[in-house]
């Protein structure tokens, strides 16, 4: 067997235990954010979401009233 055939054959075989062993090894290498960094990121997401909700809601209210005024729907 040549080296290319060995590589092709090893790529075809799938081992579930090897897969999970490799996943476990990769998870150990992850640099997880600190608790403080996570809190800051979550707070930033909530603030942005609230601001976006308020922006879209206020624009909806303004345009609804503007259309009602222009087209005389009230």
N, C-alpha and C positions, 0 to 999 in steps of 0.2 A: 504494500500500500504506500502511496505517496503521501507527502505532507498535506497536499490539498484535499485528498480524499479523507484524511483523518479530521481535518477542520470541518469539512462538509458534514461528515457523519456526526461529529460532536455537536454541531449546531442543530441537527435534526432531533436529537434526543432531548426529551423534556422530563425533568425530575421535579416533582412537586416539593419534595423535601429540600432539594437544593435551592429551588426558587425561594422558599420561605427563609432558608438560612441566609441567602444573599439579601433578602429584604431586611431581615433583622440586622445584618451587618451595616447596611446603608442607613437605617434609622439611627444606629448608634453614632454615625458620623455627622448627623445633622447638628448644626449649631442652632439651638432653640433660642428664641428671644426671651429676655428676662420678663418677670412678672410685671415690672414697671413699664417696660416697652409695650407689652401686650395691652395693659390698661390704657396707655396713651393712644394706641392705635384704635382700640374699640371706642374710646371717647371721641376721637376724630371722626370715625365713621358715623357715630350717632349724631354728632353736631352737623356734619355735612348732610345727612339724611333729613334731619329736622329743617335745616335751612332750605333744602331743595323742596321739601313738602310745602313749606310756607311760601316760597317763591311761586311754585306752580299753582297753589291754591289761590294766592292773591291775584295772579294773572288771570286765572279762570274767572274769579269774581269780577274783576275789572272788565274783561272782554264780554262776559255775559250781560252785565249792566249796560255796556256800550252798545251791544247789539240790540238789546231791548229798547234802548233810547232811540237808536237810529231807525229801526224797523217798526217801532211802535207796538211791540208785542205785549206790553202791559196794559 
